[in-house]
Each structure stands twice: as structure tokens, then as C-alpha cells.
Amino acid sequence: MPPFDAPDGRSRPGDFAVGEWIALPSRNLLVRGDEQIRVEPRVMDVLVHLAAHADRLVSKEELIERVWSNRHVTDDVLTVTIYALRKALGDDARHPRYIETVSRRGYRLMADVEPRELVADRRHGLPGVSWSMRAAMAVLAIVLLAALWVVTLALHRRHVPPPEAHEAYLKGRYFLDQRSMRGLQQARDQFERAVALDPRDSAAHAGLADTYSAMSDFGVASPAAMRPRAMQEARRALDLDPRSAEALEALGRLQFLFDWDFAAADRSLTQAIARDPDYMPSYQAMAWIKSARGQHTESVAAARRALQLDPVNQARYTELAWVLALGGRHEEALYEIDRALQLNPQSLETYLMKGWTTELAGQPDAAFAAYREASRIAGASEELLDRLEAIYRTEGLAGYYRGYLNRRGSGPLSDFSRAQLYVRAGELDRAIESLEHAYQKREGALAWVNVEPGFQPLRSDVRFQQIAARVAHQQ
């Protein structure tokens, strides 16, 4: 039998122990020794329900029904909530000690759950010890804690944002991973809201810095406009908390994407990982740096670690596929792409990645089939799809790319991406021109100019060599 009732919307259960932690539902707190972590009410409700049914698998539908009362909540919201709970508990999604994810079914609480009366014993003493001995032990503990308080407070206590601000931060992280113009706008809105609600939250400022970096990298805003904003937010995050993994990661990301300063970025990200070995974005950015340097083994290792920390996000699979393909490991990359499509069969980004990877692997028909599917998902009409098919049959992939470059209204396109397409369309001079524009704008993607396999036809061109050398010199 569970030690307490699951939440019913009217009252919260009493305190209980779960693994190394003591949960205080009435205060939305997790306590371990002198460490206290405040979580959102929904995060605590999910923990309470999992703990109430620790003897079995709890389905996603049941959690949504009991915690959100069947309101219009998607699986994505539940995924974000589970991520927040894991982060609070210090759990590892790939090697969990607290919460096991059962793919497409639900979650199971793995840690031991103790009844509330045993929680009192854990707080006040051990069974069989006299009251006077307990009192003496308590006094001694208080004296020792008081002596350590001044020394440890500044080193270990982190700012805890109010629940509403933290919720906005988590939503910002979720939208940032959507890799779309709309997602970037939503991410910026949520991080700005988090900062407005709690200006002293270092993580929220770091999230805003990451969003500005992504807006530049995605081509929706110029690096010249975004770099000062990103740097200001990253510096503000570090001023608020010099030990913040989020702040160090944000700094490393912009040192890489805006400045192409690989050494400084590597140092910042190494520090971020040391501060929080379970903060996924640090490994994501590290994988990018290593891949741009041609250190493919290290890049794949970092991308795999990011996937371990966030195994229910398709972006982690496509990122791993990307660095594998950059290293020439096409078969392994396609395996990860198939895993991403199992999570979301309608992912535009994943089909584009599949097309690029199969093209690198020398499979043009498979590449076009993937690009055609991406166009269908993007909303292309059957008439347009038929035209694309006809172009490919007569002109091959080069004709398909020429058609794409001449088509208007297809969204933002960075000069680096335009150069990639011009090479594949066989227009090498225009590719060089686009790379020159990318260098003048300091587009972040140019960091990969020396390892991008699609640029092979350009590498004997002196103009290309000069661009590549200028980027490498700053690394």
C-alpha cells in the first residue's frame, strides 16, 4: 500500500522520504541535509502521484488526468515537468536512480518511498534512542551547522526563483529546442518573462543569451545585432552567479558562434560541465565545438552524453546524427535519424537531416525522397510535389537545389546555408560569394567551414582557402 494518498486537487499529503530526499508537498520543497530545492507545484504533484503508486508503472494519460485534471495538456508539458523533477532530484535519465522512463508508456518511481512517520524519525533521531540523547544530538547538530553556515552559504546555496518564473524558464528551454522561427520567438518571450518576474535568476538571463545566439545562428537576426545582447545577458548571468553552469554554458556558446574563439569557448564549457555534470546544453555546445575542430570522436561522445541526459527529445538524436555524418559515419547517423522519427514521424528537421545524410552517403534517390517528405510536412501542395519530382527526374538534385534557391517565400536563409546549396546546385562562384558575405557578417555556422563535407568541390579554390584560413586563424 502507498504511504499516502495521491493528490486530489483539494489537499496536499504530508511529508515523505524518497531516496535521499525528503519531500515537503505543502511547501513544494525537496530537502537533503542542508540543501533545499523549491519546485513548481505541478512538479511536486507529479512526484506525489508517482510516489503514491511506486509499486507500478504510471501511464502518461494517468498523470495528465490526475495532476492536470484532464485540461488541455500535451505530452510535451509532461515531458518538461518530468525533466524539471529529474533535475531537482539530481537524476540521470539514461542511468536513472529515481525515475524510469518506459518509452511511449509512462514513468515508474524507482527510489524507495517511506511513510511519513519514518520521515519524522529521519529528522529527529533514530528509533530506540532516548529523548535526552536525541535532544543532545540535536543541540550538537545545531552548533555544528551554525559553525558551517557562514562558510558554506556563499558556496553552495543557489538563488531559487519563484515557481511562476521557473515555469517560464522551463518553457523557454522547451521552445528553444523547437528549431523554428516561431519556437525562437516563444523562447525569447518566455525567458524575458522569467527575467521580468525574477531579475536575479542567473539561469533565465543565460537562457535569453542562448536564444539570441540561436536567433543569429538560425538566420532570423544578424550576428551584429545579436552578439551585444547575448554577451550582456551572459555577463549578467555570471555577475549574479559566477558558479552557474547555465551562465558558463551561455558564455561558451557565444564565444564559439560569434567570436570563433574555440579555446575560450572550450574553457567556459569545461567549467560549466564541472559545475553541473547533468546540464545537457553544455554537452550540446561542446559537441558543436569539437565537430567544428574536426575532433569527431570527442564530438560524438559529447553528443551521446547530451542524448543520455535528454532521451525523449528528438533534437538530441538529430544532433548526434549530424556530428556522426560530419565524421563520415553515415550508417550510424541514419540509425539515430530513424530513432528520432520514432519519436516524431512528422518532423521537418529530421527529414532534412535524413536527406543531407543520405546525399553524403551517395544515395541521391533516398535523399530526394527525404527532401520531398520534408516539403510535404512543410505544407507543399501535391501539385508542387509533382513539379519537384519532375525536376529531380530530369535534372537530379542539382536542379532541385536550383529550384529551391530561385523560389521565394521559403523563410530565412543564412549566407552560409545559401553557399551550401549553391555548391550542391553546381554554382561554385556564387557559393564563394555567399561565403564571403557570411564572413563579413560573421555568421556562426562559418565555424564549420573547414569540416563541412559539402564544400569539397571548393577546397582547391584559392578564394575558399583564404576564407577558411581567416576563420581558422581566429580559432
N, C-alpha and C positions, 0 to 999 in steps of 0.2 A: 504494500500500500504506500502511496506517496505520503510524505511527511506533512503536507499542507495542501490546501485546495488551489486549483488554478485560478487565475484572475477571472472575475465575473463582471467587471465593469463597475461594481459598487464598492468594493473594498480591496485592500491590498493584504496579502498574507504577512505573517510575521517573519522575523529574520531567519535565515537558514545558511548552512555552510555548503559550498560547492567546491570540491577540490581544496585548493589552498586559500580560497576566498570566503569571506562572509558577506552575504548579500543582505542589504537593508532595503527592502522594497519600498517602505513608507518614505524613505529619503532618497531613493534612486541612487544608492551608493554601493560600491564594491570596496571592501576593506581587506587588506592583507598586511598584518603588522601595523606599521605607522603609515602605510600607503593607502590613500583614499582616491578613488576614481568615481566621478559623478557621470552617470549615463542618462540618456534620454528615457522618458517614461516608457516609450514603446520598446526600447531595447531591454529594459528591466522586465516588462511584461512578457517578452519572448523568453527570457531566461526563466522566469517564474513558471511559464507553461511547460517548457522543456523539463524543468526540474520536477514538476508535478507528475510528469509522465516519463521519468528517467528510465523506466523499465522497458520502453518500446520506442519504435520509430514514430516520429510525429510528422505527418504529411504537411506539405506547404499549404494545402487547402484548409487544413485544420487550424494551422497557426493564423492564417489570414482571418478565418471565421471567428476564432476566439479572441485574438488580440485587436483586430481592426473591426470586429463586428460586421464582417462582410461588406464594408464600404468599398468604394471603387479603388481597390489597391491591387497593383500588379505584382508579379513575381519579382520585378526589379526592385521595388520598395523593400520587399522582404530580404532580398539579397543584400541590399545596402545595410539593412538593420542587422543581419547576421554578421556582416563584415565588421560593423561597429562593435558588436558584442565580442567577437573574436579579438579585436584589437584591445578592448578593455581588459579581457582576461589574459592577454599575452599568449593567445593560442596560435598555432601554425596550421593553416588549412590543409597542407599536404601531409603533415605528421601530427594530427590533432591529439590533444590530451583532454580537451573539453567538449568540442562539438564536432561530430562526424557528419559529413555531407554524403547523403546517398543520392547519387545522380538521378535527377528527374523525379525523385520521390519525396525527399524531405530531409529531416535532421534528427540526430539522436544525441542526447547528452551522455557523454562517456564518463565524466568525473563522478565521484561518489557524492551523494546528497545526504546530508544528515538532518535529522529532525531539529526543531527549534530548541528543544531542551538541551541538546548536546552543544548547541551554539553557546548557550549560557555557560556551560562547563568550560568551553574553549576560551571564553572571555574572562571568567572569574577564577578559574583554578582547575584542579584535577579531582576526580571522584576519590573519596577516601581521605582527603587532606582536611585537617581540622580548620574551623573558621579562623582561629587565631593565626594559624600558619598561612592561610590564604591572605589574611589582612597584611601580615608581614611581607609576604611576597609582593603584594600589590604596592605597598609603600616603597619597597626597594625598586620595583619596576618604574614607578613614577619618578623616583630620584634619578635613575639611570636615563630615562627618556628626557628628563629636563636637562641633564648634562649634555646629551647628544643633540638636543633640539637646535641650538644656535648653530652648531657645526654643520648639521645635515640639511637644514631647511633650505638654504640657498642652492644646495647642490642637487637635491632630489625632488623638491616639490614643484610641480608644474602648475601653471595657470589653468584653471578649469572654467571653460566658458559656460554660460547658461545654456540650458537644453535647446532653446529656440535657435541660438546662434550656432550651436554644434550641429543641429539638424541641417541648417543652411549650408554649413561647411561640407557635410557628407553628401548632400545633393550636388554641390559644386563638383566634388570629385567624381561623382557618378556621371554628370553631364559632360565633364571634360573628356571622359573616355568614349564618348559617342562619335568623335571624329567627324563632325559635321558643322556647318555654319550655324545651324540652329542650336546644336549642342554647346558650341563655344559661347554663344550669346547667353544661353541659360546658365552655363557655368559662371560666366562673369557676373551675371545678375545675382546668383546665389552667394558667391564669395563677397561681392560688395555688400550684400545684405548681412552676411556674417560679420564683416568688419564694422558695419554701422551698428549692429547690435552689441558687439564687444570689440572695441578698437584695440584692446590689449591682447587679443588672441593671435599669437605668432603664426599658428597654422593657417588661419584664414588669410593673413597677408601673403603667406607663402603660396597658398592656392591661387590667389589673384596673380602673383608673379608667374606661376606656371601657365595660367590662362593667357596672359599677354605673350609669353613665349610661344604658346601653341597657335595663337592668332597670327603671329608673324610666320611661323613655320608652315601653317596651312595656306597662307597666301591671301588672307582676308584683310590684313593690315600690313603696312610697311615696317621693316625692321627698324628704320629710323624713328618711327613714331612709337613703337612698342618697347624698344630697349630701355629708354629712360624710365618708363612706367614700371617695367619688370624689375629693373635694378632698384628703384625706390621702394617697391614692396618687399623685395628680398632683404634689403638692408634694414627696413623697418622690422621685419620678422626677426632678424638676427639681433637687433637692438633690444627687442622685447624678451628674447630668449636665446642667448648665444649657444645654448646646448641643443637647440631644436633641430631634430633631423629633418623636419619639413623645410625649415629655413635654409639649411645647408644644401639640401637637395635642390631647392629653387635656385640658389646661387650657382651651383654647379651646372644646372641645366642652361641657364642664360650665359654663363661663361663659355659653354660649348656652342650653343646655337647662334649667339650674337657675336661673340669675340673669336671663335675658333681657337680658344686658348685651352687646348686639351689637357695640358699639365695642371693648370689651376682647377679646371673642372674635375679632373680625376681626384685631386686632393680634397675638394669640397665633398664629393660624393663618397669618398672613402671615409671621411669623418662622419657623414650622415649615416652610413651603414654601421659604423662603430657605435653611434649614439642609439640607433634603433635598428637592430638586425632584421626586424619584421616589417619595415616600412617599404612597401612594394615600389613606389615611384623611384626610389634611389637605385634599385636594380634595373628598372626600365631605362633610366637615363645612362647608367653605366654600360648597359648593353649597346646603346647607341654610340657612345664614345669608343668603345673597344672595336665595334664593327667599322667605324669610320677610319680607325687606325689600321685596319686590316688584321686585328688580333681576334680572329674568328673563334678560336677555342674559348677564350675568355668572354667574348661577346655572347656566345651560345650559353655558357654557364650562367651568366647574369640573367639572360632572358628566361632560362629554365627556373631560376630562383624566383623571378617575378611571377611566373606561372604557378609555382608551388604556393605562393602567398595569395594568389587570386585566381583559383582554378575554375571559377564559374563565369569569368569574363572573357568573351571571345576575342577581345583585343589582345589579350596576353598570348593567345595561340597564333594570331596573325603576326604579332611582333616577333615571336620565336621563329615562325616560318620565314619571315623577312631576313633575319640575320643568318639563318641557315642557308637561304638561297644566295645571299651575298657571298657566302663562303663556298658556293658551288655544291652544296648538299641538297640537291633538288628533291630527291625522293623523300628525305626526311622532312623537308619543308612541306611537301604535298600531304604528308601524313598529318602534320599539325593543322593544315588548312582543312582537311576533312573533319578533324576533331572540332574545329571552330564552326563548321557548317552543321554539325550535330547540335550545337548549342543554338544556332540561329540560321536556318536554311535560307532565309531571305536577306542575308547580309550583303549589301552592295560592296563594302570594303573587302570582304573575304573573297568574293568572286573576282574583283580586280586583282587581288593578290594572287589568286589561282591563275589568272590569265598571264600575269607577268612571270610567274614561276615556270609555268609550262612553256612559255615562249623561250625563256632562258634555257630550258631543258631540251629545246629543239623540237617542240611539239606544236606547230602552228595551228593545226585544226583544233586541238584541245584548248589552245589559248583563245582562239576566236570564239569557241563555244562558251567559254567562261566570260569573255567580254560581252557577248550577246546577252547572256543571262543577267549580267550586271546592268545592261541597258534596259532590259525588261523590268527589273526590280526598280530602276530609277523612274519608270513610268513611260518608256518609249512605246509608241503605238505599234500595232502589228505591221502597218504599212512601212514605218521607219525600220523596223527589224528586218523586214524583207529586203529593203534597199541596202541595208548593211550587209546582209547575206550575199546579195548580188555583187556588191563592191568587192567583198572578200574573195568570191569565186573568180573574179576577173583580174583583180589587182593585188590580191594577197593582203597580208597585214599592213604592208606599207600604204596601200590605198585606203585601208580602214583608218589608219592614223592621219593621213592627209585629210580625209573627210572630217575627222574629229577636230583637227586644227582649224579647218575652214568654217566649222559650224559655230554659230553664235548662241549665246544664252546657255552655255553649258556650265556656268559657275566660274568662280575664281580659278586662275591657273598661274602658279608662280613661274618665273622665267626659268628656273631650274627644271621644273616639270615640262615646260614647253621645249627645252633643249632635249630632254629625254625623248619626247615624242617626235621632234624633228629628226633625230638620229634614226629612229625606227621607221620614219617615213622616207629616209634616204636623202634628206635635205641637210647636208652636213654644214654648209656655210651658215645657214640660218640657225643651226644648233649652236655653232660657235658664237654667233651674235647674241643669242639668248643667254649663253653662259657669261658673256661679257656684261650683259645687263644684270645678271644675278650677282656677279661680283661687285659691281658698282652699288647695288642695293644692299650688299652683304646678307644675302639670303642664307638662312641657317643650313638648308639642305646642301649647299655647296661644300660643306664639310666632308661629304661623301664623294667628292668629285674624283678622288684618286682610287676609289674602290668600286664605283658603280660599273658593273659589267657591261651595261648597255652602251657605255662610252668607248668601247674597244675600237670602233671604226675611227675615232677621233685621235687616238693616242699618238699617232705619228705626225699629227699636225702641230707645227710649231706654236700656233696661236693657242691651241689647247694646252700644250706643255707649259706655256707661260702662265696661264690661269691656274693650272694645277700646282705649279711651283710657288705662286704667290700665296695660295691657300696653305700649302704645306709649310711654308716659311713661318706663318703665324702660329702654326701648331706647336 
